[in-house]
Amino acid sequence: MTNKDILYIAMKQSAIDLNCSADDFMSEKNKVVLSKIHPDARKYLELPFICHLVSYGNNIVASVQEKWKDRVEDYIGNYPVEHCFETPNLHKLNDALQKDGQRICFMAEYFLPDIYLLKEQICQYELRVLGQDAFQDLYTENWSNALCEKRKQLDCLGVGAYEKGQLVGLAGCSADCDGMWQIGVDVLPEYRRKGIASALTSRLALEILERGKVPFYCAAWSNIRSVRNAIRCGFRPAWVEITAKSAEFVEQMNEK
């Protein structure tokens, strides 16, 4: 796969998720579409969206329920693309949604590999490629980024770092959709800053590509450690997302 292929595969998946066309993300004009359930959408998404904004850098495509269409269209038409994803402008959208019991909830940046930069990083620990059968006893707090207990059936491949037979770091990927597998990584606190995360992430990304799938990586923009890991491994920023949820959902998240 070329970088162009990888980017277009991601755009096609976003188009499935949002109920639009992949070409919509390459337009200079913003677009608002009505959200619909799709069997091939990423498995962790709850469709239809209340309000979901995506940008690959050119414009914004918003997937919404019909009652929010005019308000969202007005919002993304009033501010530059990049400012629509940050405060203070984002308060305007949140205020409009909150009138009917909805609030901005998730904000994330997504990364795709640059095939010219992606290469296996080295660390001093033994690395092992792991299949799904190796994850059974690993659904603990230590490995909660690498694996997802709620969607065990999607955790399909991993790479572990070992010292004297003890697992000290784990990267896992989830088959969230047909063509793209999402990477998560955890390293035990006492083993951090030793190059383990980048060794695991880069090796897993290469393993995913060998299987004909596109690896992707998600991080909060403020998670500098995670973003640095992505960059170090040869991933580059590809798209951003903002998702609204009910006020009750947001409150439940804050209680955790």
Backbone as CSV, one residue per row, in Angstrom:
resi,resn,N_x,N_y,N_z,CA_x,CA_y,CA_z,C_x,C_y,C_z
1,MET,0.829,-1.199,0.000,0.000,0.000,0.000,0.866,1.252,0.000
2,THR,0.448,2.250,-0.726,1.101,3.554,-0.702,0.431,4.425,0.359
3,ASN,1.064,5.545,0.673,0.449,6.487,1.612,-0.893,6.986,1.086
4,LYS,-0.971,7.164,-0.224,-2.236,7.599,-0.824,-3.310,6.539,-0.633
5,ASP,-2.936,5.271,-0.821,-3.893,4.177,-0.604,-4.394,4.169,0.837
6,ILE,-3.460,4.305,1.777,-3.793,4.260,3.198,-4.751,5.385,3.567
7,LEU,-4.459,6.583,3.081,-5.322,7.723,3.382,-6.718,7.520,2.806
8,TYR,-6.793,6.998,1.575,-8.106,6.846,0.960,-8.914,5.740,1.642
9,ILE,-8.250,4.693,2.111,-8.950,3.648,2.873,-9.559,4.251,4.137
10,ALA,-8.795,5.117,4.808,-9.316,5.774,6.009,-10.500,6.675,5.671
11,MET,-10.407,7.412,4.582,-11.511,8.282,4.184,-12.751,7.478,3.814
12,LYS,-12.550,6.354,3.165,-13.702,5.504,2.816,-14.380,4.988,4.078
13,GLN,-13.584,4.640,5.094,-14.182,4.177,6.343,-14.915,5.304,7.052
14,SER,-14.322,6.485,7.068,-15.006,7.636,7.655,-16.308,7.928,6.926
15,ALA,-16.308,7.732,5.613,-17.528,7.961,4.829,-18.624,6.971,5.226
16,ILE,-18.241,5.729,5.478,-19.211,4.730,5.958,-19.750,5.150,7.320
17,ASP,-18.850,5.577,8.199,-19.243,5.962,9.559,-20.183,7.162,9.557
18,LEU,-19.937,8.105,8.649,-20.683,9.369,8.668,-21.863,9.402,7.706
19,ASN,-21.974,8.409,6.800,-23.021,8.411,5.775,-22.781,9.507,4.738
20,CYS,-21.553,9.507,4.200,-21.230,10.470,3.152,-20.323,9.791,2.130
21,SER,-19.707,10.553,1.256,-18.772,10.033,0.269,-17.341,10.335,0.705
22,ALA,-16.412,9.442,0.381,-15.006,9.684,0.713,-14.513,10.974,0.081
23,ASP,-15.006,11.286,-1.104,-14.575,12.511,-1.786,-15.001,13.774,-1.041
24,ASP,-16.008,13.656,-0.163,-16.459,14.822,0.592,-15.352,15.387,1.476
25,PHE,-14.434,14.531,1.934,-13.374,14.978,2.828,-12.279,15.736,2.086
26,MET,-12.280,15.647,0.763,-11.263,16.329,-0.031,-11.771,17.646,-0.603
27,SER,-13.024,17.967,-0.344,-13.600,19.214,-0.822,-13.130,20.385,0.035
28,GLU,-13.202,21.571,-0.522,-12.901,22.780,0.251,-14.154,23.309,0.945
29,LYS,-15.300,22.714,0.636,-16.564,23.163,1.217,-17.001,22.214,2.325
30,ASN,-17.532,22.786,3.398,-18.075,21.966,4.479,-19.343,21.251,4.023
31,LYS,-19.676,20.170,4.714,-20.870,19.425,4.358,-21.528,18.872,5.618
32,VAL,-22.850,18.933,5.661,-23.626,18.345,6.749,-24.499,17.246,6.170
33,VAL,-24.416,16.052,6.768,-25.206,14.906,6.305,-25.969,14.328,7.490
34,LEU,-27.009,13.561,7.170,-27.789,12.921,8.222,-27.156,11.580,8.582
35,SER,-26.987,11.360,9.869,-26.356,10.141,10.354,-27.304,8.952,10.247
36,LYS,-26.740,7.797,9.862,-27.519,6.566,9.756,-26.711,5.385,10.277
37,ILE,-27.402,4.364,10.683,-26.747,3.121,11.096,-26.211,2.412,9.854
38,HIS,-24.982,1.878,9.960,-24.387,1.141,8.847,-23.694,-0.095,9.398
39,PRO,-23.924,-1.263,8.811,-23.329,-2.500,9.345,-21.814,-2.538,9.266
40,ASP,-21.200,-1.722,8.397,-19.752,-1.743,8.229,-19.039,-0.609,8.953
41,ALA,-19.785,0.142,9.764,-19.167,1.219,10.534,-18.239,0.633,11.594
42,ARG,-17.330,1.472,12.102,-16.462,1.027,13.186,-17.321,0.507,14.337
43,LYS,-16.925,-0.620,14.886,-17.767,-1.364,15.826,-18.055,-0.604,17.113
44,TYR,-17.161,0.271,17.535,-17.361,0.958,18.811,-18.227,2.213,18.692
45,LEU,-18.579,2.614,17.472,-19.407,3.804,17.293,-20.862,3.504,17.613
46,GLU,-21.525,4.455,18.241,-22.956,4.340,18.529,-23.712,5.229,17.549
47,LEU,-24.331,4.584,16.573,-25.038,5.298,15.521,-26.543,5.188,15.718
48,PRO,-27.307,6.159,15.237,-26.841,7.379,14.560,-26.228,8.384,15.535
49,PHE,-25.318,9.193,15.010,-24.708,10.238,15.829,-25.731,11.318,16.166
50,ILE,-25.547,11.935,17.318,-26.251,13.187,17.614,-25.611,14.298,16.781
51,CYS,-24.303,14.437,16.966,-23.507,15.397,16.200,-22.076,14.901,16.208
52,HIS,-21.501,14.743,15.031,-20.151,14.195,14.911,-19.437,14.959,13.806
53,LEU,-18.329,15.607,14.150,-17.569,16.414,13.199,-16.254,15.712,12.873
54,VAL,-15.900,15.679,11.596,-14.646,15.080,11.152,-13.964,16.026,10.170
55,SER,-12.649,16.165,10.318,-11.871,16.929,9.350,-10.573,16.206,9.039
56,TYR,-10.278,16.090,7.757,-8.984,15.611,7.290,-8.086,16.788,6.909
57,GLY,-8.489,17.995,7.299,-7.674,19.179,7.086,-8.206,20.149,6.050
58,ASN,-9.027,19.650,5.126,-9.537,20.515,4.064,-10.816,21.227,4.455
59,ASN,-11.706,20.504,5.107,-13.033,21.019,5.423,-13.560,20.273,6.632
60,ILE,-14.846,20.431,6.922,-15.519,19.672,7.966,-16.692,18.940,7.347
61,VAL,-16.809,17.662,7.644,-18.020,16.912,7.346,-18.693,16.613,8.681
62,ALA,-19.937,17.028,8.805,-20.700,16.832,10.035,-21.810,15.827,9.779
63,SER,-21.875,14.813,10.621,-22.933,13.811,10.540,-23.832,14.000,11.759
64,VAL,-25.102,14.293,11.518,-25.980,14.734,12.605,-27.366,14.107,12.479
65,GLN,-28.103,14.184,13.562,-29.529,13.909,13.488,-30.224,15.165,12.960
66,GLU,-31.338,14.969,12.310,-31.952,16.057,11.542,-32.244,17.300,12.376
67,LYS,-32.613,17.125,13.634,-32.969,18.281,14.457,-31.800,19.215,14.712
68,TRP,-30.559,18.716,14.543,-29.386,19.534,14.783,-28.801,20.109,13.491
69,LYS,-29.360,19.736,12.361,-28.737,20.065,11.075,-28.494,21.561,10.904
70,ASP,-29.502,22.362,11.124,-29.356,23.801,10.886,-28.356,24.427,11.856
71,ARG,-28.413,24.001,13.118,-27.512,24.578,14.112,-26.049,24.236,13.819
72,VAL,-25.807,23.005,13.429,-24.442,22.588,13.136,-23.947,23.241,11.852
73,GLU,-24.810,23.329,10.869,-24.451,23.978,9.608,-24.067,25.435,9.856
74,ASP,-24.803,26.089,10.714,-24.513,27.484,11.052,-23.167,27.588,11.768
75,TYR,-22.903,26.655,12.680,-21.657,26.694,13.452,-20.432,26.507,12.568
76,ILE,-20.419,25.459,11.751,-19.220,25.187,10.952,-19.053,26.191,9.813
77,GLY,-20.125,26.919,9.512,-20.034,27.947,8.477,-19.529,29.277,8.983
78,ASN,-19.448,29.430,10.313,-19.087,30.723,10.900,-17.622,30.845,11.302
79,TYR,-16.900,29.709,11.394,-15.529,29.749,11.900,-14.601,28.942,10.999
80,PRO,-13.296,29.267,11.009,-12.343,28.457,10.257,-12.362,27.009,10.740
81,VAL,-12.015,26.105,9.845,-12.079,24.670,10.151,-11.383,24.338,11.450
82,GLU,-10.132,24.780,11.594,-9.350,24.377,12.765,-9.929,24.921,14.057
83,HIS,-10.568,26.104,14.015,-11.113,26.698,15.232,-12.423,26.045,15.658
84,CYS,-13.080,25.350,14.744,-14.319,24.651,15.098,-14.064,23.484,16.042
85,PHE,-12.802,23.054,16.134,-12.458,21.904,16.970,-11.791,22.311,18.284
86,GLU,-11.868,23.594,18.627,-11.227,24.046,19.857,-12.019,25.191,20.469
87,THR,-11.785,25.407,21.744,-12.354,26.571,22.401,-11.539,27.803,21.986
88,PRO,-12.146,28.998,22.009,-13.456,29.314,22.543,-14.622,29.054,21.592
89,ASN,-14.361,28.851,20.290,-15.472,28.681,19.355,-16.318,27.464,19.695
90,LEU,-15.690,26.420,20.196,-16.413,25.188,20.490,-17.501,25.384,21.538
91,HIS,-17.334,26.398,22.381,-18.385,26.692,23.360,-19.706,27.029,22.670
92,LYS,-19.623,27.654,21.500,-20.841,28.020,20.773,-21.638,26.776,20.378
93,LEU,-20.934,25.755,19.890,-21.621,24.517,19.517,-22.163,23.811,20.749
94,ASN,-21.356,23.748,21.809,-21.818,23.092,23.028,-23.044,23.789,23.599
95,ASP,-23.049,25.114,23.584,-24.207,25.865,24.085,-25.456,25.551,23.276
96,ALA,-25.299,25.457,21.950,-26.450,25.167,21.086,-26.993,23.766,21.357
97,LEU,-26.112,22.805,21.556,-26.542,21.432,21.827,-27.130,21.280,23.221
98,GLN,-26.563,22.001,24.171,-26.962,21.831,25.560,-28.391,22.306,25.816
99,LYS,-28.891,23.161,24.949,-30.281,23.609,25.092,-31.251,22.435,25.023
100,ASP,-30.856,21.360,24.338,-31.713,20.186,24.210,-31.088,18.954,24.866
101,GLY,-30.240,19.183,25.862,-29.745,18.077,26.662,-28.595,17.286,26.072
102,GLN,-27.858,17.890,25.144,-26.694,17.223,24.550,-25.448,18.066,24.841
103,ARG,-24.286,17.394,24.858,-23.043,18.118,25.139,-21.896,17.521,24.324
104,ILE,-20.879,18.343,24.083,-19.663,17.828,23.461,-19.020,16.844,24.422
105,CYS,-18.605,15.695,23.911,-18.065,14.652,24.784,-16.649,14.240,24.393
106,PHE,-16.495,13.645,23.211,-15.201,13.092,22.818,-14.489,14.000,21.807
107,MET,-13.184,14.167,22.007,-12.343,14.915,21.072,-11.074,14.101,20.879
108,ALA,-10.704,13.800,19.650,-9.537,12.947,19.432,-8.859,13.252,18.104
109,GLU,-7.570,12.937,18.061,-6.781,13.035,16.845,-6.379,11.628,16.424
110,TYR,-6.441,11.358,15.128,-6.134,10.030,14.605,-4.904,10.092,13.708
111,PHE,-4.095,9.038,13.790,-2.826,8.970,13.082,-2.792,7.764,12.154
112,LEU,-2.159,7.952,10.998,-1.936,6.877,10.038,-0.441,6.735,9.783
113,PRO,0.016,5.538,9.419,1.445,5.353,9.185,1.898,5.984,7.878
114,ASP,3.081,6.557,7.902,3.777,6.988,6.694,4.721,5.849,6.329
115,ILE,4.480,5.199,5.217,5.262,3.998,4.886,6.736,4.306,4.653
116,TYR,7.067,5.579,4.408,8.467,5.957,4.229,9.169,6.166,5.571
117,LEU,8.386,6.318,6.639,8.946,6.589,7.959,8.754,5.440,8.938
118,LEU,7.750,4.612,8.695,7.466,3.500,9.602,8.557,2.438,9.500
119,LYS,9.193,2.168,10.619,10.191,1.100,10.676,10.224,0.561,12.098
120,GLU,10.661,-0.667,12.236,10.664,-1.292,13.549,11.671,-0.624,14.467
121,GLN,11.189,-0.187,15.633,12.046,0.397,16.653,12.608,-0.727,17.541
122,ILE,13.732,-0.454,18.144,14.431,-1.473,18.921,14.350,-1.153,20.416
123,CYS,14.163,-2.188,21.229,14.303,-2.050,22.674,15.079,-3.253,23.195
124,GLN,15.432,-3.238,24.464,16.290,-4.276,25.023,15.535,-5.525,25.460
125,TYR,14.227,-5.522,25.286,13.416,-6.624,25.793,12.965,-7.544,24.654
126,GLU,12.679,-8.777,25.023,12.188,-9.764,24.058,10.786,-9.379,23.590
127,LEU,10.544,-9.394,22.290,9.222,-9.116,21.737,8.623,-10.403,21.180
128,ARG,7.344,-10.589,21.443,6.632,-11.761,20.933,5.337,-11.316,20.269
129,VAL,5.068,-11.846,19.090,3.782,-11.616,18.428,2.757,-12.547,19.061
130,LEU,1.606,-11.992,19.438,0.586,-12.735,20.174,-0.717,-12.794,19.384
131,GLY,-1.373,-13.934,19.448,-2.692,-14.089,18.860,-3.776,-13.926,19.912
132,GLN,-5.005,-13.983,19.479,-6.148,-13.752,20.363,-6.174,-14.714,21.549
133,ASP,-5.696,-15.927,21.356,-5.726,-16.915,22.431,-4.807,-16.542,23.593
134,ALA,-3.884,-15.617,23.379,-2.956,-15.218,24.442,-3.517,-14.118,25.336
135,PHE,-4.658,-13.559,24.969,-5.192,-12.402,25.695,-6.093,-12.769,26.874
136,GLN,-6.472,-14.006,27.000,-7.526,-14.413,27.935,-7.324,-13.885,29.353
137,ASP,-6.089,-13.927,29.853,-5.821,-13.505,31.230,-5.259,-12.090,31.328
138,LEU,-5.348,-11.331,30.250,-4.722,-10.009,30.211,-5.714,-8.858,30.287
139,TYR,-6.976,-9.167,30.520,-7.967,-8.096,30.601,-7.976,-7.514,32.016
140,THR,-6.916,-6.771,32.315,-6.733,-6.128,33.607,-6.428,-4.656,33.383
141,GLU,-6.367,-3.894,34.469,-6.100,-2.462,34.381,-4.750,-2.178,33.721
142,ASN,-3.787,-3.061,33.927,-2.456,-2.844,33.355,-2.476,-2.744,31.840
143,TRP,-3.409,-3.451,31.213,-3.415,-3.546,29.747,-4.718,-3.012,29.153
144,SER,-5.312,-2.025,29.809,-6.632,-1.541,29.398,-6.610,-0.652,28.158
145,ASN,-5.447,-0.148,27.757,-5.346,0.581,26.492,-5.074,-0.360,25.329
146,ALA,-4.312,-1.407,25.597,-3.970,-2.364,24.546,-5.131,-3.284,24.204
147,LEU,-5.951,-3.612,25.206,-7.069,-4.540,25.026,-8.345,-3.915,25.563
148,CYS,-9.484,-4.345,25.038,-10.781,-3.817,25.483,-11.678,-4.975,25.917
149,GLU,-11.937,-5.044,27.207,-12.725,-6.159,27.740,-14.146,-6.184,27.190
150,LYS,-14.709,-4.998,26.912,-16.087,-4.940,26.412,-16.212,-5.497,25.001
151,ARG,-15.103,-5.508,24.257,-15.133,-5.988,22.878,-13.994,-6.985,22.646
152,LYS,-13.942,-7.997,23.512,-12.863,-8.980,23.446,-12.754,-9.621,22.066
153,GLN,-13.909,-9.828,21.450,-13.914,-10.549,20.169,-13.190,-9.789,19.068
154,LEU,-12.969,-8.476,19.255,-12.302,-7.671,18.238,-10.787,-7.614,18.423
155,ASP,-10.310,-7.937,19.622,-8.866,-7.924,19.882,-8.231,-9.106,19.164
156,CYS,-7.514,-8.830,18.099,-7.127,-9.903,17.182,-5.632,-10.167,17.093
157,LEU,-4.790,-9.221,17.520,-3.355,-9.378,17.336,-2.634,-8.480,18.334
158,GLY,-1.467,-8.915,18.789,-0.707,-8.107,19.728,0.776,-8.395,19.645
159,VAL,1.536,-7.531,20.293,2.970,-7.747,20.471,3.282,-7.458,21.936
160,GLY,3.920,-8.395,22.596,4.278,-8.232,23.996,5.771,-8.073,24.175
161,ALA,6.160,-7.298,25.195,7.564,-7.164,25.587,7.756,-7.902,26.902
162,TYR,8.799,-8.708,26.982,9.004,-9.580,28.139,10.391,-9.406,28.731
163,GLU,10.439,-9.442,30.064,11.707,-9.540,30.773,11.665,-10.786,31.646
164,LYS,12.523,-11.725,31.346,12.590,-12.996,32.084,11.225,-13.667,32.159
165,GLY,10.503,-13.623,31.044,9.214,-14.283,30.963,8.043,-13.486,31.492
166,GLN,8.298,-12.315,32.079,7.227,-11.466,32.605,6.837,-10.421,31.569
167,LEU,5.537,-10.274,31.334,5.038,-9.260,30.402,5.199,-7.881,31.018
168,VAL,5.936,-7.003,30.343,6.167,-5.656,30.868,5.570,-4.580,29.966
169,GLY,5.185,-4.942,28.752,4.559,-3.999,27.833,3.736,-4.752,26.816
170,LEU,2.656,-4.128,26.369,1.767,-4.802,25.419,1.151,-3.791,24.460
171,ALA,1.240,-4.078,23.173,0.475,-3.361,22.150,-0.530,-4.341,21.573
172,GLY,-1.763,-3.920,21.483,-2.798,-4.762,20.910,-3.561,-4.001,19.850
173,CYS,-4.199,-4.727,18.961,-5.022,-4.045,17.961,-6.409,-4.661,17.910
174,SER,-7.354,-3.803,17.633,-8.760,-4.164,17.576,-9.243,-4.054,16.138
175,ALA,-9.890,-5.100,15.658,-10.425,-5.101,14.293,-11.740,-4.322,14.284
176,ASP,-11.608,-3.007,14.385,-12.785,-2.144,14.531,-13.631,-2.058,13.270
177,CYS,-13.023,-2.368,12.132,-13.749,-2.390,10.874,-12.984,-3.294,9.917
178,ASP,-13.530,-3.511,8.756,-12.977,-4.524,7.862,-11.553,-4.225,7.424
179,GLY,-11.245,-2.975,7.109,-9.953,-2.672,6.523,-8.955,-2.008,7.442
180,MET,-9.359,-1.662,8.683,-8.501,-0.881,9.568,-8.507,-1.463,10.975
181,TRP,-7.323,-1.604,11.556,-7.178,-2.119,12.914,-6.534,-1.040,13.784
182,GLN,-7.151,-0.790,14.941,-6.693,0.285,15.818,-5.700,-0.233,16.863
183,ILE,-4.599,0.490,17.026,-3.541,0.110,17.961,-3.708,0.846,19.292
184,GLY,-3.527,0.099,20.384,-3.408,0.666,21.725,-2.192,0.057,22.399
185,VAL,-1.593,0.780,23.338,-0.353,0.283,23.935,-0.289,0.635,25.422
186,ASP,0.262,-0.275,26.208,0.481,-0.073,27.637,1.880,-0.578,27.997
187,VAL,2.525,0.116,28.922,3.804,-0.313,29.472,3.724,-0.148,30.990
188,LEU,4.174,-1.141,31.720,4.165,-1.034,33.182,4.961,0.192,33.613
189,PRO,4.504,0.934,34.632,5.137,2.211,35.014,6.643,2.135,35.209
190,GLU,7.118,1.089,35.843,8.550,0.998,36.129,9.395,0.689,34.894
191,TYR,8.752,0.397,33.766,9.477,0.085,32.530,9.327,1.170,31.463
192,ARG,8.721,2.284,31.821,8.525,3.352,30.847,9.816,4.133,30.592
193,ARG,9.820,4.863,29.480,10.968,5.675,29.057,12.183,4.811,28.730
194,LYS,11.906,3.600,28.242,12.979,2.696,27.832,12.814,2.237,26.385
195,GLY,11.942,2.933,25.647,11.752,2.604,24.237,10.827,1.445,23.973
196,ILE,10.146,0.946,25.014,9.284,-0.229,24.833,8.043,0.118,24.021
197,ALA,7.396,1.242,24.337,6.146,1.601,23.643,6.367,1.735,22.142
198,SER,7.446,2.407,21.752,7.689,2.584,20.321,8.079,1.272,19.652
199,ALA,8.813,0.407,20.359,9.158,-0.899,19.792,7.911,-1.739,19.567
200,LEU,7.002,-1.723,20.540,5.764,-2.495,20.414,4.863,-1.939,19.321
201,THR,4.678,-0.618,19.323,3.767,0.019,18.367,4.242,-0.173,16.939
202,SER,5.512,0.064,16.699,6.037,-0.051,15.329,5.986,-1.492,14.840
203,ARG,6.333,-2.444,15.704,6.296,-3.856,15.294,4.866,-4.281,14.979
204,LEU,3.916,-3.868,15.831,2.528,-4.243,15.582,2.004,-3.601,14.303
205,ALA,2.365,-2.351,14.056,1.927,-1.679,12.829,2.404,-2.433,11.591
206,LEU,3.645,-2.886,11.626,4.196,-3.636,10.500,3.498,-4.985,10.345
207,GLU,3.185,-5.628,11.459,2.461,-6.904,11.414,1.070,-6.718,10.802
208,ILE,0.421,-5.611,11.133,-0.915,-5.324,10.594,-0.846,-5.103,9.090
209,LEU,0.126,-4.322,8.652,0.285,-4.065,7.225,0.567,-5.361,6.460
210,GLU,1.347,-6.253,7.057,1.638,-7.530,6.401,0.368,-8.357,6.189
211,ARG,-0.647,-8.106,7.006,-1.914,-8.831,6.884,-2.900,-8.092,5.985
212,GLY,-2.442,-7.047,5.317,-3.276,-6.337,4.360,-4.262,-5.368,4.973
213,LYS,-4.043,-5.003,6.243,-4.924,-4.057,6.922,-4.168,-2.753,7.192
214,VAL,-4.924,-1.688,7.451,-4.340,-0.385,7.757,-4.322,-0.188,9.274
215,PRO,-3.137,-0.006,9.871,-3.097,0.320,11.299,-3.423,1.793,11.517
216,PHE,-4.198,2.078,12.555,-4.406,3.478,12.916,-4.298,3.633,14.418
217,TYR,-4.054,4.863,14.844,-3.667,5.159,16.215,-4.433,6.397,16.639
218,CYS,-5.005,6.373,17.827,-5.807,7.495,18.309,-5.203,8.037,19.594
219,ALA,-5.212,9.350,19.743,-4.717,9.983,20.970,-5.444,11.295,21.189
220,ALA,-5.651,11.622,22.452,-6.109,12.972,22.784,-4.994,13.945,22.432
221,TRP,-5.342,15.116,21.927,-4.305,16.066,21.503,-3.414,16.465,22.668
222,SER,-3.942,16.382,23.907,-3.177,16.774,25.095,-2.318,15.646,25.653
223,ASN,-2.451,14.438,25.116,-1.663,13.306,25.605,-0.306,13.306,24.882
224,ILE,0.575,14.172,25.333,1.846,14.389,24.650,2.661,13.100,24.556
225,ARG,2.653,12.311,25.615,3.432,11.070,25.609,2.941,10.130,24.513
226,SER,1.633,10.011,24.370,1.080,9.122,23.351,1.340,9.658,21.946
227,VAL,1.182,10.973,21.766,1.431,11.581,20.454,2.898,11.420,20.059
228,ARG,3.795,11.614,21.013,5.222,11.436,20.725,5.519,10.002,20.294
229,ASN,4.853,9.040,20.940,5.048,7.644,20.552,4.611,7.420,19.111
230,ALA,3.456,7.956,18.751,2.968,7.803,17.384,3.959,8.395,16.376
231,ILE,4.435,9.611,16.652,5.358,10.277,15.747,6.671,9.506,15.646
232,ARG,7.165,9.047,16.785,8.434,8.308,16.806,8.367,7.053,15.945
233,CYS,7.198,6.439,15.893,7.030,5.183,15.154,6.771,5.389,13.660
234,GLY,6.600,6.634,13.240,6.360,6.882,11.822,4.908,7.144,11.478
235,PHE,4.072,7.346,12.493,2.688,7.755,12.256,2.635,9.273,12.132
236,ARG,1.658,9.745,11.375,1.477,11.177,11.198,-0.008,11.528,11.350
237,PRO,-0.332,12.749,11.814,-1.731,13.144,11.973,-2.492,13.027,10.658
238,ALA,-3.698,12.453,10.729,-4.495,12.247,9.517,-5.854,12.930,9.602
239,TRP,-6.562,12.756,10.726,-7.874,13.397,10.848,-8.204,13.626,12.312
240,VAL,-9.214,14.478,12.548,-9.683,14.777,13.903,-11.189,14.573,13.962
241,GLU,-11.677,14.274,15.172,-13.098,14.035,15.376,-13.571,14.701,16.668
242,ILE,-14.812,15.158,16.646,-15.512,15.613,17.850,-16.889,14.967,17.847
243,THR,-17.284,14.435,18.999,-18.562,13.723,19.100,-19.380,14.260,20.258
244,ALA,-20.660,14.497,20.025,-21.577,14.911,21.081,-22.318,13.695,21.621
245,LYS,-22.617,13.749,22.905,-23.396,12.714,23.577,-24.440,13.396,24.453
246,SER,-25.338,12.600,25.013,-26.334,13.169,25.911,-25.653,13.702,27.166
247,ALA,-26.280,14.693,27.794,-25.729,15.250,29.029,-25.602,14.174,30.096
248,GLU,-26.550,13.232,30.125,-26.499,12.146,31.104,-25.261,11.275,30.893
249,PHE,-24.944,10.980,29.618,-23.767,10.180,29.297,-22.502,10.888,29.762
250,VAL,-22.417,12.203,29.502,-21.247,12.972,29.889,-21.084,12.967,31.406
251,GLU,-22.178,13.114,32.122,-22.111,13.091,33.584,-21.625,11.740,34.097
252,GLN,-22.078,10.676,33.478,-21.627,9.339,33.878,-20.131,9.167,33.633
253,MET,-19.650,9.702,32.523,-18.213,9.638,32.242,-17.421,10.400,33.300
254,ASN,-17.924,11.560,33.710,-17.224,12.370,34.707,-17.227,11.722,36.087
255,GLU,-18.259,10.954,36.386,-18.319,10.260,37.670,-17.259,9.186,37.799
256,LYS,-16.780,8.661,36.665,-15.744,7.631,36.710,-14.421,8.194,37.213
